[in-house]
Structure formats: structure tokens, C-alpha cells
Amino acid sequence: FPVHSHDLDGQLSILVIEGEGFFLGADGAEMAAGTGDMLISEIREPHGVRAASDMRIVVTIAPPI
């Protein structure tokens, strides 16, 4: 999914449960992502995922406590 952000407080996690691709960030930033890798960031930070193969991810949003 393309790089985007949310106008909310809280944290976001993206866990790759199968496949390979890239975590995406602001200004064209990319980080390789494969099975078992997890990205954790503030939900206001730009984020996205690009698959290089069939890829399954789990996305969670944790509100501020």
C-alpha cells in the first residue's frame, strides 16, 4: 500500500508473516522486509509497504494510553 499517514495519536506496527518486500517511509525511504520483520512507528509518521513477492502482513494500531 502506498505511503500515507494518519491524523491520529498512537503507534502502528506492521508484521510480515509471509513473503518479501519493503517498508516505505517519507522522502522515498525504503527498508527491506521479509518474513518475521516488524516495523513500529508513530501512526502520524508516513508509512507504507511494497511487495516484491506474494506478501502477507498484519497491521495493528495501538492508541495512546
Backbone bond lengths (Angstrom), bond angles and torsions (degrees), N, CA, C in turn:
res aa  C-N    CA-C-N  psi(-1)  N-CA   C-N-CA  omega(-1)  CA-C   N-CA-C  phi
1 F - - - 1.435 - - 1.520 108.63 -
2 P 1.319 117.62 149.12 1.468 120.48 -172.58 1.525 112.39 -70.46
3 V 1.319 115.36 162.34 1.458 121.79 178.48 1.528 108.92 -62.26
4 H 1.324 115.08 131.64 1.455 121.46 178.93 1.525 108.12 -157.29
5 S 1.312 117.66 174.79 1.460 122.41 174.85 1.525 108.01 -144.39
6 H 1.312 116.22 172.15 1.458 121.96 -178.21 1.522 108.84 -126.61
7 D 1.314 116.34 146.56 1.452 121.60 178.64 1.532 109.06 -90.78
8 L 1.333 114.75 60.63 1.462 122.81 -178.25 1.519 109.18 -138.07
9 D 1.315 116.24 160.78 1.463 120.59 170.44 1.519 107.74 -95.45
10 G 1.305 116.35 151.73 1.453 121.58 177.64 1.516 110.93 133.45
11 Q 1.318 115.01 -179.01 1.458 121.29 179.39 1.523 110.24 -116.31
12 L 1.309 113.35 152.73 1.455 122.99 -179.68 1.522 107.78 -119.93
13 S 1.322 117.01 139.61 1.462 119.99 170.24 1.518 108.64 -128.54
14 I 1.324 114.66 142.41 1.464 121.71 176.38 1.525 106.47 -127.02
15 L 1.319 116.88 117.40 1.460 123.38 -179.59 1.519 108.72 -110.86
16 V 1.326 116.23 127.49 1.465 121.26 175.80 1.526 107.38 -86.81
17 I 1.334 116.49 116.63 1.462 119.03 179.64 1.524 112.24 -101.26
18 E 1.341 116.09 -11.89 1.458 119.71 175.94 1.521 109.23 -164.57
19 G 1.326 116.03 138.50 1.457 120.79 173.54 1.516 113.97 97.13
20 E 1.328 114.06 -172.03 1.459 121.15 -177.73 1.517 109.88 -138.38
21 G 1.320 114.82 151.56 1.455 120.76 178.02 1.512 109.98 179.60
22 F 1.308 115.71 -142.94 1.458 121.06 -175.84 1.523 110.32 -142.15
23 F 1.339 115.92 139.04 1.451 121.10 165.01 1.524 105.51 -81.75
24 L 1.316 117.17 138.68 1.461 122.13 -177.53 1.520 109.98 -114.63
25 G 1.346 115.82 149.23 1.455 121.09 179.15 1.516 111.41 -140.98
26 A 1.308 115.44 -167.32 1.463 122.63 -178.55 1.522 111.00 -64.62
27 D 1.313 116.13 153.19 1.468 123.39 173.85 1.519 113.33 56.99
28 G 1.336 117.39 33.62 1.458 121.35 176.69 1.515 115.44 77.88
29 A 1.329 117.68 10.94 1.471 120.61 179.99 1.522 110.25 -63.15
30 E 1.333 116.51 138.14 1.463 123.47 176.66 1.516 109.30 -135.98
31 M 1.331 115.97 143.80 1.456 121.47 175.50 1.530 106.80 -136.77
32 A 1.326 116.65 127.05 1.464 120.67 179.35 1.520 109.86 -56.34
33 A 1.335 115.64 141.50 1.459 121.31 -178.49 1.523 108.99 -139.75
34 G 1.321 115.65 130.86 1.454 121.05 178.45 1.513 110.59 -135.97
35 T 1.320 116.27 179.31 1.457 122.05 -178.32 1.532 110.97 -48.65
36 G 1.333 115.61 126.12 1.460 122.01 178.75 1.519 113.95 94.30
37 D 1.317 118.40 -14.05 1.469 120.68 179.78 1.525 110.22 -77.73
38 M 1.352 114.89 146.87 1.455 120.42 -179.62 1.518 109.96 -136.00
39 L 1.319 115.85 138.03 1.453 122.81 173.77 1.521 107.23 -110.08
40 I 1.325 117.03 131.88 1.454 122.64 175.73 1.515 107.47 -125.51
41 S 1.335 116.83 129.05 1.466 120.28 179.39 1.520 109.67 -154.19
42 E 1.317 114.30 167.89 1.456 119.29 171.14 1.518 107.12 -67.31
43 I 1.325 117.10 141.44 1.466 119.99 -175.38 1.526 111.92 -68.37
44 R 1.325 117.79 -20.08 1.471 121.49 177.19 1.536 111.92 -74.74
45 E 1.341 117.00 -18.44 1.464 120.74 179.54 1.530 109.46 -74.81
46 P 1.327 118.01 139.75 1.468 120.19 176.90 1.537 110.47 -58.92
47 H 1.339 115.83 136.82 1.463 121.25 -178.56 1.527 109.49 -152.30
48 G 1.314 114.87 157.34 1.454 121.49 177.82 1.516 109.59 -174.89
49 V 1.330 116.35 177.68 1.468 122.44 179.76 1.520 108.03 -142.04
50 R 1.331 114.97 139.29 1.469 120.88 172.69 1.522 107.55 -125.96
51 A 1.314 116.94 124.15 1.463 122.14 -178.30 1.523 110.50 -84.53
52 A 1.344 115.84 139.92 1.454 122.03 173.30 1.532 110.10 -104.17
53 S 1.335 116.23 -11.99 1.463 123.74 176.60 1.522 105.93 -149.50
54 D 1.320 116.92 -178.85 1.466 117.64 172.17 1.524 106.35 -56.64
55 M 1.311 116.32 130.80 1.467 120.50 -171.77 1.520 109.53 -139.02
56 R 1.328 115.46 135.62 1.466 121.11 174.11 1.520 107.23 -117.76
57 I 1.333 115.56 133.23 1.458 120.68 178.52 1.522 109.47 -130.83
58 V 1.322 115.91 156.02 1.459 122.78 172.12 1.524 106.39 -118.80
59 V 1.332 116.02 126.12 1.459 121.65 -179.94 1.521 108.27 -112.61
60 T 1.337 116.17 129.62 1.473 120.29 176.18 1.527 108.45 -125.61
61 I 1.312 114.40 150.11 1.462 122.23 176.04 1.518 107.57 -124.58
62 A 1.326 115.79 124.95 1.464 121.09 179.39 1.524 108.37 -110.90
63 P 1.334 117.69 116.53 1.456 119.57 178.79 1.522 110.67 -69.15
64 P 1.334 116.83 159.00 1.474 118.48 177.91 1.541 109.73 -64.14
65 I 1.303 115.30 146.67 1.480 120.20 179.91 1.507 108.62 -105.87
